[in-house]
Amino acid sequence: MNLKFKLPKPQQEALGLGERESIRYCSPYDIDFAGHWTKNGYLVVTEERLVVLENEEIVEEIPVAELTYLKCEPLVNNGILVVRRAGEKEDRILLRFSMKHVSRIAFIAKGALLLKEGSAKEVVSRENDKVCPVCGRALHGTSECPKCSGKPSAFRKFISFCGNYKFSLIVIALLMGATSAIQLIIPKVQAVFIDKHLRPEVGTNQQIITYAITMAILYVMIIGAHVSRYYMCMSMGTRISKDLRRQLYYKLQKLSLSFIQDRRPGALMNRITGDTAQIRRFMEDAFAGMFSCIITMVSAVIIMSRMNWKLTILCVAFVPVALGLSIAFRKNIHRRFHMQWHKSDKINSGLQDVLTGIRVVKSFGTEEEEAENFKKLASEFAKVQKRNEVFWAELFPIISFVMGLGIYFVTYFGGIRVLGETMTVGDLTRFVAYAWMLYGPLGWMTFLPRQITQLLTSLERIYDVLDEEPLIKDHTDAVEKEITGAVEFRNVSFGYRSYEPVLEKINLKVKPGEMIGLVGASGTGKSTLINLIMRLYEVDDGQILIDGTDINELKIEKYHSQLGVVLQENFLFAGTIYNNLKFAKPDATEEEIIRAAKMANAHDFIVKTPDGYNTYVGEHGFNLSGGERQRLAIARAILNNPKILILDEATSALDTESEYLIQKALERLTANCTTFAIAHRLSTLKDADRLVVIDGHHIAEIGTHNELMEKQGIYYGLVTAQLQMQALKKEEGEAEPAVG
């Protein structure tokens, strides 16, 4: 996201930058103080001032050193920038803006406060614009505007990528040249036959047979070249599609979790399957034909001009008109197919959501509602697709008619020349054949803007993923390190959105082997804390240290191999129990897998399944109960003897007996690894070494169970509320028989 817009010259003059001043951050805002839309408002931050400009005038100017409070706050469909300067007793609204500027201004507010603190750190936005800030173009799932990014276009990148298939391209070029050469020879052979042999006084049966055999050989050669060319194009298109699909899948594995979560699964799946398939279709249907047509058309024009330059001018006079029509509607076609792809993404995402949550759909009996929702999405897609096809069906006949006018005029004026005996019948036939070689391919090429638009749209979407740089990646000097499990948070702040902080100023030291229970109401940031420990996200401010080393300086793969994770929503892959357990440690032996299963109290139910450890668990493990899936997830987490163990509601789906056995297993594990556990059932955290209570984005309390109960603070209130709830449930359970 752009945090440094180019300030228009009138506003620059009004700003009046000093000699030691430069624009550090700049953003437009679009709602003025009267609540009306405006296009001439800018928020500017320099090393010395925070300035609000509107219509080439300074509305307000605050020295950075006098800022005591500055924060962006989202409201309903708009946001406000709240400020307080030295000497003011209350916060006040400085700016109002639409939601498209909320993230940007939140980052700028953060940057202004850093300047006030004397920090040289530059704030960098990790969020994407929905609309290009330069040209206003909607960015349908792409992080950068293809037009304004300044990077090589997707098409140029694709051409460079095709350089990996040089041999196939050379063979296709030779076949294209051979096809064009044979097509250009045929009219000459026909003209000679008509003028010299197709007359009663000179023609013979032998000459006719020779002509027929010659034409048959030429057409067989053309068919052979066409088939070979199509085969080569199909083969190359399939390989290019396969390689791009593999690169996309590999890149998606490397990209940060934030990138994946900002896009719907159906949209990403469509890029891997639909967009790569579109490139294959282009290579099969248009690539070779496009260049072959160009060669044939240019050669035909050259030969025609040598035969009769006047008729040639008459013939090609309508070509610019046809091309002009195609070029005039190019942007319109591009916009239409962008919208069609966008609707296709929504259909795929909707279908993926329903199929993934089909048990929920059936449980609530909402099949009809979901069918109606899908029907609505399908109708929107069909409407856009129909509109595009109707548009093309109207445009193509117009272009074809314009091109056909050249043939009509050539036939008319050429016929007059034949009657005047200034041109032979064979030459006219030959000239008309070459004219068709010009207009026939040109007619085919009128479909080319549509195919090229589809290709470019797919390439933009593909290279949007391939060009994306992961936010979480190894630094050049990253080290592989065996960790002991010491974890330290130093003044850590983080938010999934810049204007919505989840954790602020977190300071915590954890010793190796210590078990930490994370406690707090839903949404306070417990899962976010463990996400940061797992380095699924980068902190906004502060540091996380592992054994005294900044977590960003550790090799990601090596670090993750020393983590054990059981998330609240456990996930099993479609496959066998054995393969699911082995996922955490591919080189694990059978003995290690069985030992992990026993520690998680999973071995007994596994051996009772039809095929034991080779039992197929189904999609997401739906063939197993919730408790069984949870125990497999726990066994998978502890298989590689982790140094840091993450448990997010790890025992929530277990019965009392299984929970007791697993708690005993976890007690043995905590002697060798650092454990962070989240549980809403606070009794499961009673024996933790320390409990960390998170409230209001901060750590509110830290201590043992007994210490926090004696303090009678937030933790005491949570425990008391749960005990009261359990007592109420027990009373209701005892009262039920008496009612009967």
C-alpha positions, 0 to 999 in steps of 0.5 A, a space after each residue: 500500500 502506497 504511503 507516500 503519494 505524489 503531492 500535486 504542485 499547488 499543494 506542494 507550494 501551499 505546504 512550503 517545505 523548509 530546507 531540512 524538511 521532506 515529505 515522509 508520508 502523504 495520503 489523500 482523504 476524501 471527506 471534508 469537515 462538512 461531510 462532503 466528498 472531496 478530491 483535493 484533501 491530503 494528509 502530509 507528515 514531514 520530519 517536523 509537521 503534520 499538515 492537513 491540506 484542502 483545496 491548496 490551503 493548510 487547514 491545520 498544522 501540528 508540530 510533530 513534537 507536540 503530538 500526544 495522541 494520534 490514532 485512526 479509528 474505523 467507524 461504519 463505512 468511514 474512519 476518523 483520525 483522532 488527535 490530541 496535542 500538547 496543551 489540549 485536554 481532550 481528543 478531537 477529530 482531525 480527519 474523516 475519510 472513506 474505508 479505502 483510506 483507513 489502513 493507509 492513514 493508520 500506518 501514517 499515524 503510526 509513522 508520525 508517532 515514531 517521528 515524534 519519538 525520534 525513531 528513524 524507522 520507516 513505516 512500511 505497509 503490508 496491506 494491499 490497495 483495492 483500487 490503484 491509487 494512480 489510475 483508479 483501476 480496480 484491482 481484482 485480486 492483484 496486489 499491484 496495478 499491472 499498468 502503473 507498477 513500473 514492473 515488466 508486464 505479465 506478457 513480457 514475463 510470459 515471453 521470457 518464460 517461454 524461452 525455456 521451450 526454445 526447441 519446440 518454438 523453433 520446430 513450430 516456426 519451421 512448420 509455420 513457415 512451411 505451411 505458409 509457403 505451401 499455401 502461397 504456392 497453391 494459387 500460382 499452380 491454380 493460375 497456371 492450370 487455368 490459363 494454360 491447360 483449362 482450355 479445350 484446344 490445349 488441355 489434355 487428360 494427362 495435364 488434368 491428372 497431373 494438376 490433380 495429383 500436384 494439388 493433392 500432394 500440396 494439400 496433404 503437405 498442408 494437412 501434415 504441417 497443420 497436424 504437426 504444428 497443432 501437436 507441437 503447440 498442444 504439447 508445449 501448451 500442456 508443458 507450460 501450463 503444467 510448469 506454471 501450475 507447479 510454480 503457483 502451487 510451490 509459491 502459495 506454499 511459501 507465501 505468508 499466511 496473511 496473503 492466503 487469508 486475504 483471498 478466498 480459496 476459490 479464487 486461488 484455486 481458479 488461478 492454479 487450475 482455470 488460469 493455467 488452463 486458459 494459457 494452455 488453450 491459447 497455446 493450442 488454439 491461437 499461438 501458432 495460428 497467430 504467427 502463421 496468419 501474419 506470415 501468410 498475410 504479409 506474403 500475400 500483400 507483397 505478391 498482390 502488390 507485384 501483380 497489381 498495385 492498384 487492386 492491392 490498395 483497393 483490397 487493403 483499404 478496409 484493413 485499417 478500418 477493421 483493425 481500428 474497430 478491434 483496437 477501439 474496443 480492446 479496453 472494453 473487452 479487457 474490462 469485460 473479461 476481468 469482470 467475468 473472471 471475478 464472477 467465476 472466482 466467486 462461484 468457485 469460492 461459494 462452491 468450495 465453502 458449501 462442499 467443505 461445510 456440507 455437514 453444517 449445511 445438512 445439520 441446519 437443513 439449509 440446502 435450499 437456501 444454499 442452492 438459492 445462493 449458488 443459483 444467484 452466483 451462477 446467475 450473475 456469472 451467466 449474466 456477465 458471460 451472456 453480455 460478453 458473448 452478445 457483445 462479441 456476436 454483435 461486434 464480429 459480424 460488423 468487422 467481418 462485413 467491413 473486411 468482406 467489402 475489399 473482396 467484393 470490390 476486387 472481384 468487381 474491378 478485377 472482372 472488368 479488367 478480365 473483360 477488357 483483356 488486361 488481366 487473365 482469368 487465372 491471374 484474377 483467380 490467383 489475386 482473389 485467392 491471395 485476397 482471401 489469404 489476407 482477409 481469411 486470416 484477418 477474419 480469424 484474427 478478429 477473434 484474437 483480441 478476445 483470446 489475447 485479452 483472456 490470456 493477459 487477464 490470466 497472466 496478470 492473475 498468475 503473476 500477481 501470485 508469482 511476483 508476491 514476496 512472502 512477508 515471512 522468509 529467511 533472512 540472508 544471515 539466518 541461522 539453523 539452531 537447536 533451541 531449548 525453548 526459552 521464549 521472550 516477548 519484548 514490547 511486542 505489538 501486533 494487529 491483523 489490520 493496522 487500525 485494529 491492534 490485537 496485542 499491545 506492549 506485550 512483555 513476557 519471559 518464559 524459561 525452557 520447560 515451563 508450561 504457560 497457560 494463556 487465559 482470557 475472554 474470546 477475542 483477546 489475542 490468545 491465539 494471536 500470541 501463539 501465532 506469533 510464537 509459530 512465526 506465522 506473522 511478523 510483529 508490528 513492533 518489538 521483538 520475540 526472542 528464542 533462546 536469546 536470538 531474534 526469531 527473525 534470525 532463525 531458519 524457518 524450516 529448522 525452527 518449525 521442525 522443533 515445534 509441536 502444534 495442536 490447533 483449536 480446529 484440528 485438521 487431518 489430510 485425506 489418507 491413512 492414519 499412519 501418513 497423517 501421523 508421519 506428516 510431522 516427521 517424514 522419516 519417523 519409524 513405526 516404533 516412534 509413531 506407535 509411541 507417540 500414539 500411545 502417549 496421546 491415548 490414540 493407540 487403543 482406538 487405532 488398533 480397533 479400526 478395520 485396517 489399524 494404522 493403515 485405515 483411511 480417515 477420509 476428507 478432513 478425517 470425517 470418518 473419525 469422531 471429534 475426540 479421535 481426530 483430536 488425539 491423532 492431532 496431539 500424537 502428530 504434534 509430539 512425534 518429533 519431540 518438540 522443544 516448544 509445544 503449542 496447545 490450543 484447546 487441545 483437550 476440548 474434544 476428549 472425554 474425561 478419561 481420555 483427558 486425564 490420560 493425556 494430561 498425564 502424558 503432557 506432564 511428562 512432555 513439559 519436562 523436556 519442552 516449553 508449552 503454551 496452552 490455551 483452554 477455556 476449561 480453566 481446570 485443565 490449566 490449574 497445574 500450569 507453572 504460570 498463567 498469563 491473563 490477557 485483557 484489553 490487548 495487554 497482559 493483565 495478570 501473571 502468576 500461578 493458579 493459587 496466586 491469581 485466585 488470592 489476587 481476586 482479579 480477572 482470573 478469579 472472576 473467570 474461575 468463579 463464573 465457570 464454577 457457578 455455571 457447573 453448579 447450575 448445570 449440576 442442579 439442572 441435571 439432578 432436577 430433571 428426574 424429579 420432574 418425571 
